[in-house]
Amino acid sequence: MADRVAIVTGGASGIGRALAAALAARGDTVLVADVAADAAKTTAERLTARGPGEARAAELDVRDAAAVQALVTSAYEEYGRLDLLVNNAGIAVGGTVDELSLDHWNRTIDVNLRGVVHGVHAAYPRMKRRRSGQILNTASLAGLTEPPMMAPYVATKHAVVGLSLSLRAEAAPHGVRVSVLCPGFVDTPLLDHTNPDLPQTEAGRNARASAVRIQRRLYPADRLAGDILRGLDRNTAVIVAPATARIAWYANRLLPGMVRRITQVEGNRQARRLGY
């Protein structure tokens, strides 16, 4: 399905940029929304130059509900519709619960959870009235499992999974499709900017190294974008990639006690390596 109108938040880097590129490459019109206005503009210009789709930049802080509403409204006013909303903007926060401040918690909740709520609140009523549209919310494999030393992140991603599946059941009779993305470790700048604008921790400083230790090979964002498009076209409820992430998800569903013991042992090893 091509020639759709899509909004991708967090679209100037990482998973968002890769997905925006994949959408534009198949002929869609993409609004690249990001708090980093210059990066969004550069991304949109490059995607438009490549074609065949068109990309437009929009400065957006997903913590601002009014701004999210305004962007969705502008899409409907300019294009007459919004076929796909990707609530992808997010931050990574790592550290032990006792060393993380309420600022860490509040920032994570505001961006990772409230940002998704703001997008859903702005777009879903319009999609429901038109009986058409699709919403993709970006969570994480951490929204399906319980890794240690990232409790705020895990909490928000579990919430995004629950929100998405609840909305999916509610929206289906009205012609609106909802999916949630739960990737494993992806090779994006997120791993290098843990605890952004917040006090840093050893877990945050070593996020990329820890990810490589766990998954060995980080998944390329452009390959994940291909997985996402296939999942969206098939209306897959929970999109999980790469294969190692699916294995971890299945194992956690079938043998949760065993997986939790393994996670605890590995978490203790990681804590010792980081000096906790």
HELIX and SHEET records of a PDB file:
HELIX    1   1 GLY A   14  ALA A   25  1                                  12    
HELIX    2   2 ALA A   37  ARG A   50  1                                  14    
HELIX    3   3 ALA A   65  TYR A   79  1                                  15    
HELIX    4   4 LEU A  102  THR A  108  1                                   7    
HELIX    5   5 ILE A  109  ARG A  114  3                                   6    
HELIX    6   6 GLY A  115  ARG A  130  1                                  16    
HELIX    7   7 LEU A  141  GLY A  143  5                                   3    
HELIX    8   8 ALA A  151  ALA A  171  1                                  21    
HELIX    9   9 ALA A  172  HIS A  174  5                                   3    
HELIX   10  10 PRO A  189  ASP A  192  5                                   4    
HELIX   11  11 GLU A  202  ARG A  205  1                                   4    
HELIX   12  12 ALA A  207  GLN A  215  1                                   9    
HELIX   13  13 ALA A  221  ASP A  233  1                                  13    
HELIX   14  14 ALA A  243  LEU A  254  1                                  12    
HELIX   15  15 PRO A  256  LEU A  274  1                                  19    
SHEET    1   A 7 GLU A  54  GLU A  59  0                                        
SHEET    2   A 7 THR A  29  ASP A  34  1                                        
SHEET    3   A 7 VAL A   5  THR A   9  1                                        
SHEET    4   A 7 LEU A  84  ASN A  87  1                                        
SHEET    5   A 7 GLY A 133  THR A 138  1                                        
SHEET    6   A 7 VAL A 176  LEU A 181  1                                        
SHEET    7   A 7 VAL A 238  ILE A 239  1                                        
END                                                                             
